[in-house]
C-alpha cells in the first residue's frame, strides 16, 4: 500500500518505521507541496479539515486519517482495549487523571507521557509501544476534533467532557465541528462504553448516538451509573454498588476532570477500590491554572491553555471582583482562517469579556488579537495596555501586580506552544527581582 505521512507530524518517523516494517511503501512529505499519489495519508494533528491538501488527497482517492486511528486499529489487533477522551475543554486533564488512576491501580496502560503542553495525543513513544501490547492492556488517547474529523472508527470506551462551539475555523461550521466530535461514538459496538457529562446537555446527547453501555459523571447530582459528588466527596456508582473515593476538589475544572476520569476507569472495567486516597495525589498537566509564585504580593497563575473565550471565562470566574491583572492576546488567525469569528464564538467572546469586566482591574494585551480585545475590554471599563509580544506583556503585568490578588495568563486567543512553554520560565526568572522591588 502506498502511504504518505505529513512531515510536520511529531510522530511521523515512528509511524513510517511501523508501516515500513509491515511492508508498505511509505513517504514522509510536505503535503502542500508534494502530496503525490497515495492510498492512505496520515495527517498532522492540527491539519484543518478545510485545508486544500485534504480535498486534494481525497480527490485522488486517498484515505485520509491520523496516527490516532492507526494506534486504535493496531491496539485492537493486539487484543488491547482503547479509551478515547474528547471534549471542547478538559480532555487533557481528564486524560491525565485517567492515566494516573490506572497506573496507581497497576493496570497496564499505554498512553503518551511526553506530549507537548501535557497533551495525551499520540506521540512517537505511543506508536513504538504498540509492539509491546498484550491482550487486556488499555490504550488511552486524547482525541481532538482535528483527529476525529479524519477518523472512521471509535474507541472501545469513549469519554466526552463537554461540548460548545470552538475551533470552527478548522472545520467550516458548527455542524461540521459537531460531526467530527461525534466520531468518537458513532462506530462503537454494543460491547463498548460511553461516558458523558450529565451536567452538559450537549455532551450528554452523545450517549444517544451509540449502542454502547452508558455511564455519566456529574458535579451537580447523583447518577445511576458513574461518578458524582455527595457531601463534598467523589462517589463511584457501578452496577448498583457505591465506592467513596475521597474529597472532591473545590475548583470546578479539576472537579469535572476527576469525575470524568473516575467514571472512565470504571467504564473500562479497571479497579478503583484500591485507589481510595489517590485523588488527592493527582497532578494536572502544565499550563492549566498552574500557580507559579508571588510577585508584588500577587499570585501569578499560568492558564496558558485558556486559548478560547469559554476557557478564559472559566479561568476568570474563580477570582474576586477587580482582583486580576490579565495577560491576554495571541493570534487572530490560524491555518484554518480567522479565529472566533462565527456568530456562536463571537457570543462566547462577548460573554468572556463581560466576565473580565467583573474580575479584571488591568489588562495587558499582546499579539494580533490585541486589536480585537482592546476595544471590547475598554468599552467595558477595563484599563488596557498593549505590548508588542508576550514577554513585554509579562513585564507590564508584573509591574502592575502590587494591589492585585492575581496576575493571570489566560490568552483568549491561540498562542504558540513555544510562548506557553516560555511563560513559566520567564516568570520564575523575574520573580526574585520583582519581589525585591515590592
C-alpha positions in Angstrom: 0.0 0.0 0.0 1.3 3.5 -0.8 1.4 5.6 2.3 2.2 9.3 2.7 2.7 10.9 6.1 2.6 14.6 6.8 6.1 15.6 7.7 5.1 18.2 10.3 3.6 15.4 12.5 5.8 14.9 15.5 5.3 11.1 15.3 5.9 10.9 11.5 9.2 8.9 11.8 7.7 6.4 14.2 4.6 5.9 12.0 6.8 5.4 9.0 9.0 2.9 10.8 6.0 0.8 11.8 4.4 0.9 8.3 7.6 0.0 6.5 8.1 -3.0 8.8 4.6 -4.0 7.8 5.6 -3.9 4.1 4.1 -0.7 3.0 5.6 1.8 0.5 6.0 4.9 2.8 6.9 8.5 2.1 7.1 11.5 4.6 6.3 14.7 2.8 5.1 18.3 2.9 1.5 17.6 1.7 1.0 21.1 0.5 4.0 20.8 -1.9 4.2 17.1 -2.6 1.1 15.0 -1.7 1.6 12.8 -4.7 -0.3 9.6 -5.3 -1.2 7.6 -2.1 -3.7 5.0 -1.0 -3.6 6.4 2.6 -2.4 9.6 4.1 -1.7 10.2 7.8 -2.1 13.9 8.8 -0.6 16.2 11.4 -2.8 16.7 14.5 -3.6 20.3 13.6 -4.4 19.9 9.9 -7.7 21.7 9.3 -10.5 19.7 7.8 -11.0 22.6 5.3 -7.3 22.6 4.2 -6.8 22.4 0.4 -4.4 19.5 0.8 -7.2 17.4 2.4 -9.5 18.0 -0.5 -6.7 17.2 -3.0 -5.8 13.9 -1.3 -9.5 12.8 -1.3 -9.9 13.8 -4.9 -7.1 11.4 -5.8 -8.8 8.6 -3.9 -6.6 8.6 -0.8 -8.0 7.5 2.6 -7.2 10.5 4.9 -6.6 9.5 8.5 -4.4 10.1 11.6 -2.0 8.3 13.7 -4.7 8.1 16.4 -6.7 5.8 14.2 -3.6 3.8 13.4 -3.0 3.3 17.1 -6.6 2.2 17.8 -6.5 -0.2 14.9 -3.2 -1.9 15.9 -4.4 -2.0 19.6 -7.5 -3.9 18.5 -5.3 -6.4 16.6 -3.2 -6.9 19.8 -6.3 -7.6 21.9 -6.0 -4.4 23.8 -8.9 -2.0 24.6 -8.9 1.6 23.7 -10.1 4.6 25.7 -10.6 7.9 23.8 -11.2 11.2 25.5 -12.6 14.2 23.8 -14.5 17.4 24.7 -14.2 21.1 23.9 -12.3 21.6 27.2 -10.9 19.4 29.9 -9.8 16.5 27.8 -6.1 16.8 28.5 -6.7 17.0 32.3 -9.2 14.2 32.3 -6.9 12.0 30.2 -4.0 12.7 32.5 -6.0 11.9 35.7 -7.3 8.7 34.0 -3.8 7.5 33.2 -2.6 8.3 36.7 -5.5 6.4 38.3 -4.9 3.4 36.1 -1.2 3.5 37.0 -2.0 3.6 40.7 -4.1 0.5 40.3 -1.3 -1.3 38.5 -3.2 -1.5 35.2 -1.0 -2.0 32.2 -1.7 1.2 30.1 -0.1 2.7 27.0 -0.5 6.5 26.8 1.6 9.5 25.9 3.9 10.6 28.7 5.8 13.1 26.6 3.1 15.0 24.8 3.8 18.7 24.3 2.0 21.0 26.7 0.8 18.0 28.7 -1.5 16.6 25.9 -2.2 12.9 25.7 -2.2 12.9 21.9 -0.5 10.1 20.1 3.3 10.6 20.2 6.2 8.6 18.8 6.5 6.7 22.1 2.9 5.5 21.8 3.4 4.3 18.3 6.6 2.5 19.4 4.8 1.0 22.4 2.2 -0.8 20.1 4.7 -3.7 19.7 4.6 -4.3 23.4 0.8 -4.5 23.8 -0.7 -7.7 25.3 -4.4 -8.8 25.4 -6.2 -6.9 28.1 -3.9 -3.9 28.1 -5.5 -0.4 27.9 -4.6 2.3 25.5 -5.6 5.9 26.4 -5.7 8.5 23.6 -6.8 12.1 23.8 -8.7 12.9 20.7 -9.2 16.5 19.4 -11.7 17.4 16.8 -8.9 17.6 14.2 -8.1 13.9 15.0 -11.7 12.8 14.9 -12.5 14.7 11.6 -10.4 12.2 9.8 -11.3 9.0 11.6 -13.9 6.4 10.8 -13.6 4.2 13.9 -14.3 4.8 17.6 -12.6 3.7 20.8 -14.0 0.9 23.0 -14.6 3.5 25.7 -15.5 7.0 24.7 -15.4 9.9 27.1 -17.0 13.3 26.3 -16.1 16.0 28.9 -18.2 18.9 27.4 -19.3 20.4 24.1 -19.6 24.0 22.9 -18.6 25.9 19.7 -14.8 26.0 19.2 -12.2 25.8 16.5 -14.9 26.3 13.9 -12.3 27.8 11.5 -10.7 24.3 11.3 -14.0 22.7 10.3 -16.0 25.3 8.4 -19.1 25.3 10.6 -20.5 24.3 14.0 -22.3 21.4 12.3 -19.0 20.1 10.9 -17.3 20.5 14.3 -20.1 18.6 16.0 -19.9 15.9 13.3 -16.2 15.5 13.9 -16.6 15.1 17.6 -19.4 12.6 17.2 -17.0 10.2 15.5 -15.8 9.2 19.0 -19.1 7.3 19.5 -20.6 6.6 16.1 -18.5 3.5 15.4 -18.9 1.9 18.8 -20.2 -1.6 19.4 -22.8 -2.7 22.0 -19.9 -4.2 23.9 -18.3 -0.7 24.3 -19.0 2.0 26.8 -19.6 5.8 26.6 -19.0 8.2 29.5 -20.6 11.7 29.2 -21.0 14.8 31.3 -24.6 14.8 32.7 -24.2 18.5 33.6 -23.7 19.5 29.9 -26.8 18.6 27.8 -24.8 18.9 24.6 -22.2 16.5 25.8 -24.7 14.1 27.3 -26.5 13.9 24.0 -23.6 12.0 22.6 -24.8 8.9 24.5 -27.9 8.8 22.3 -25.7 8.1 19.2 -24.2 4.8 20.3 -25.5 1.4 21.4 -22.6 1.2 23.9 -23.3 1.0 27.6 -23.9 4.4 29.1 -22.1 6.0 32.1 -22.2 9.5 33.4 -20.4 12.0 35.7 -21.9 15.0 37.5 -20.8 17.6 40.0 -24.4 18.6 40.5 -26.5 15.5 41.1 -26.3 11.7 41.7 -26.2 9.5 38.6 -27.3 5.9 38.3 -24.1 4.7 36.8 -20.8 6.6 37.0 -19.3 9.3 39.2 -20.7 12.2 41.2 -20.2 14.3 44.3 -22.1 13.8 47.5 -21.4 15.9 50.6 -18.1 17.1 49.1 -16.7 13.6 48.3 -16.4 11.7 45.0 -18.6 8.6 44.8 -18.5 6.0 42.1 -21.7 4.0 41.5 -21.1 0.9 39.4 -23.6 -1.9 38.9 -25.6 -0.6 41.9 -22.6 -0.6 44.3 -21.0 2.6 45.6 -17.4 3.3 46.4 -16.3 6.5 48.2 -13.0 7.7 46.7 -12.1 10.9 48.6 -12.6 14.6 48.7 -13.7 16.4 45.5 -11.6 19.4 44.6 -13.3 22.8 45.0 -12.0 24.1 41.7 -14.7 23.3 39.1 -12.4 22.4 36.2 -10.4 19.9 38.3 -13.5 18.5 39.9 -15.1 17.8 36.4 -11.8 16.2 35.2 -11.6 13.9 38.2 -15.2 12.8 37.9 -14.7 12.1 34.2 -11.5 10.1 34.9 -13.1 8.1 37.7 -16.2 7.2 35.6 -13.9 6.3 32.6 -11.8 3.9 34.8 -14.9 2.2 35.9 -16.3 2.0 32.4 -13.1 0.4 31.2 -13.6 -2.3 33.8 -10.4 -1.3 35.7 -10.2 -1.4 39.5 -10.8 1.7 41.6 -11.3 0.5 45.2 -7.6 0.3 45.6 -7.4 4.0 44.7 -9.0 5.4 47.8 -6.9 8.4 48.7 -5.4 8.6 45.2 -7.5 11.5 44.2 -5.5 13.9 46.3 -2.3 12.8 44.6 -3.4 13.5 41.1 -1.3 16.1 39.2 -2.8 18.2 36.5 -0.9 18.8 33.2 1.0 22.1 32.9 -0.5 25.4 31.8 -3.9 24.7 33.4 -4.4 27.2 36.3 -0.9 26.5 37.4 0.4 28.8 40.3 3.9 30.0 39.7 4.6 32.0 42.8 4.0 35.5 44.0 5.2 38.8 42.6 4.4 42.1 44.4 2.0 40.2 46.7 0.0 38.8 43.7 -0.2 35.1 42.8 0.9 34.5 39.2 -1.2 31.9 37.5 -0.4 30.2 34.2 -3.6 29.2 32.4 -1.9 29.3 29.1 -4.2 26.7 27.6 -7.2 29.0 28.0 -6.9 30.0 24.4 -10.7 30.2 23.7 -13.2 32.6 25.2 -15.1 30.0 27.1 -11.9 28.7 28.7 -10.8 32.2 29.6 -14.2 33.0 31.1 -13.9 29.9 33.3 -10.4 31.0 34.3 -11.7 34.4 35.4 -14.8 33.1 37.2 -12.9 31.9 40.3 -11.4 35.3 41.2 -12.9 38.2 43.1 -14.2 41.4 41.6 -11.4 43.7 40.4 -8.6 41.4 41.6 -6.9 40.3 38.4 -4.2 41.7 36.2 -5.0 39.8 33.0 -2.5 38.9 30.3 -4.3 38.1 27.1 -4.0 38.1 23.3 -2.2 36.0 20.8 -3.0 35.1 17.2 -6.1 36.2 15.3 -5.7 33.6 12.6 -4.6 30.0 12.3 -4.1 27.9 9.2 -7.8 27.3 9.1 -8.5 31.1 8.9 -9.6 33.9 11.3 -10.5 32.6 14.8 -13.5 33.3 17.0 -15.4 34.8 14.1 -18.6 32.7 13.9 -21.7 34.0 15.5 -21.5 31.3 18.2 -17.9 32.1 19.0 -18.5 35.9 19.0 -21.2 35.4 21.6 -18.8 33.4 23.7 -16.1 36.1 23.3 -18.6 38.8 24.5 -19.5 36.7 27.5 -15.9 36.3 28.4 -15.3 40.0 28.1 -18.3 40.6 30.4 -16.7 38.3 33.0 -13.5 40.2 32.6 -15.3 43.4 33.3 -16.2 42.0 36.7 -12.8 40.4 37.6 -10.1 42.4 35.9 -8.5 45.7 37.1 -5.9 45.9 34.3 -5.5 44.0 31.1 -2.2 43.7 29.3 -2.7 42.6 25.7 -0.2 41.3 23.1 -0.1 39.9 19.5 -2.5 40.5 16.6 -5.5 39.6 18.9 -4.8 42.7 21.0 -6.6 44.8 18.3 -9.7 42.7 18.8 -9.6 42.6 22.6 -8.7 46.2 23.4 -11.9 47.9 22.2 -14.0 45.2 23.7 -12.4 45.5 27.1 -12.1 49.3 27.2 -15.8 49.6 26.3 -16.5 47.6 29.4 -14.4 50.0 31.6 -11.2 47.9 31.8 -7.9 49.7 31.5 -6.0 48.0 28.7 -2.3 48.3 27.8 -0.9 46.8 24.6 2.6 45.2 24.4 4.4 44.1 21.3 4.8 40.5 22.5 4.2 38.1 25.4 7.5 38.8 27.1 6.8 42.6 27.1 3.2 41.9 28.3 4.5 39.9 31.2 6.8 42.8 32.2 4.0 45.3 32.2 1.7 42.8 34.1 4.3 42.2 36.8 4.8 45.9 37.2 1.1 46.2 37.8 1.0 43.4 40.3 1.1 45.4 43.6 -2.5 45.7 44.9 -3.8 42.9 42.8 -4.6 39.4 44.0 -3.7 37.6 40.8 -1.7 38.0 37.6 -3.4 35.7 35.3 -2.2 34.4 31.9 -5.4 33.4 30.1 -4.9 34.3 26.4 -8.5 34.1 25.0 -6.8 33.5 21.6 -4.3 30.9 20.2 -0.7 31.3 21.2 2.2 29.2 20.1 3.5 26.2 22.1 6.8 28.0 22.4 5.2 31.0 24.1 3.3 28.9 26.5 6.4 26.9 27.5 8.4 30.0 27.9 5.9 31.9 30.1 6.6 29.9 33.3 10.3 30.1 32.9 10.2 33.9 32.3 8.0 34.4 35.4 10.4 32.4 37.6 13.4 34.2 36.2 11.8 37.5 37.1 10.2 36.5 40.4 13.1 37.3 42.8 13.9 40.6 41.0 10.3 41.7 41.1 9.7 40.5 44.6 12.6 42.5 45.8 11.0 45.7 44.4 7.7 45.5 46.3 
